[in-house]
Amino acid sequence: MDQAKNFTKGFIRENPVFILMLGLCPALGTTTSAFNGMGMGLATMFVVLMSNIVVSLIKNFVPNKVRIPCYIVIIASFVTIVDLVMAGFMPALHEQLGLFIPLIVVNCFVLGRAEAFASKNTLLSSVIDGTGMGLGFTFALTLLGAAREILGSNAIFGLQFIEGDGMLVFILAPGAFIALGYLIALANKLNKQ
Amino acid sequence: MAKRESTFFNMVLALLTVTLVASASLGFIYELTREPIEMARAARKNNAIRAVVPDFDNNPTEERYTIEAAGGELVFYPAKKDGELVGTAVETFTNRGFSGTIRLMVGLLPDGTIHGIEVLEHKETPGLGDKMESDKSDFSAQFEGQNPEDFRLRLRQDGGDVDGITATTISSRAYCEAVQLAFDLYMDKDADVSYELPSRDEAVERVLADFANNPLQEDFLVMANGNEHTVFPGRRGRRYTGLAVDIYSEAGYIGPIRLMVGFDSEGVITGIEVLGHEETPGYGDLIENARSDFYKQFIGLNPGEDNIRLKEDGGIIDNISGATITARAYCEAVRSAWDIFRQAENR
């Protein structure tokens, strides 16, 4: 496979959120602001990348029937590592994202990459896939978070550009679904062209 | 290397290896990060203490003391300069937030004036409830320099002096409550009592305005609307001064509400206490005297002349926003109490 294409596919063509519709739980729950979305995206990217590396390394050692439990253990370990390291060395960031980090374990997008890609491809391809897909996920979450923050709080990355409250519904759960719906429609339109 | 067969041995080996390596590396990372995490946590607490009290030169954490209250524990960190107390940081909490526990660090000067408040922990809605954090809105600034002795720690809509956060009534209420708890305990008041419903005996004494006898020993039963109700007469000498009526409403939002309503000899309401209810925390429970001024509008009214109904039902009582059914049941119970008062008068 063309490695450049492998890298860029995560942004629009196979974007985990807009096209594959994986990992929607954290995508909806954490994107109340662009910063939160980006932080969650980057933390997930680290986990996808690391689990892709390990899974592609041990793909021949793990028998088919127990591959899913093995991948889950690997993913859960990396998530815990991210959680602990962040709490110890980046307490300010951890305070912002602390609640969301454990959610990465149940993110089917991470398991999906391990199962659908890393377990069938070489180490290099898996690294490129993990980075590309992780960036695509970060891109999607940041976009969704920015859209909700602009509409809901009249701000972007915490910078207020109009005084007062925005449309509060976009901060709450229904607004997440509304914003995501429109972004999915947009991504599908771009994909068709 | 070809993919390994799914034999029993291979499966056990793979799972064993993966879990062993995973747990070993997690143990290693845990050891590595344990100290930094503890330091970060302590630093956060220290920063919060520093932010809410005036300059100090002692170690408040070493001199901390705790008081148990409201089903938990409040930690007091005395801040001293040159050996003299300049303020106390109180780590307080409430379980009545919109999504669970809220922990605050409240800085109080020796006379009880609020010097500053920082949020330590909460799970409120991002973008709404989290505006209680001092760097996200000015909400906490309105408390600074105020003494809860004359600054009522309740939202304006509940009869207090605090401007709530838009669309975040429950979080704002919970915040005020946690601050109140810190203040009450610091000033050595029995804070637990103020948020607990009174017992029947306490309520009788509180709702009757004027009595010299022991109403509890002179209680009798009155039949009204097909039910028996206990009433407690107040007397001064032989003169009859009032009556306390123990009454259940028909149905509140969840279940019946039990009130103790006090009347003077003319039938004017002298006091009301809520004895029991199961209404929604944050909404219906505002009928409790400790939580809002709802009950105050009844005092001085005479149900024989005044229409004890909500304004939307054609009466004169202001509703509790978000708790119409509860407020309506409360009014209904007060009217029933008056019926009983009339019955008892005939004896």
Interface residues (C-beta under 8 A of the other chain):
Chain A: T32 S33 N36 I58 K59 N60 F61 V62 P63 N64 K65 V66 P69 C70 V73 I74 A76 S77 T80 I81 L84 V85 A87 G88 F89 P91 H94 E95 L99 G152 S153 D165 L168 I171 L172
Chain B: M1 A2 K3 R4 E5 S6 T7 N10 M11 A14 L15 T17 V18 T19 A22 S25 L26 I29 Y30 L32 T33 R34 E35 P36 I37 A40 R41 A43 R44 K123 T125 P126 G127 L128 T166 A167
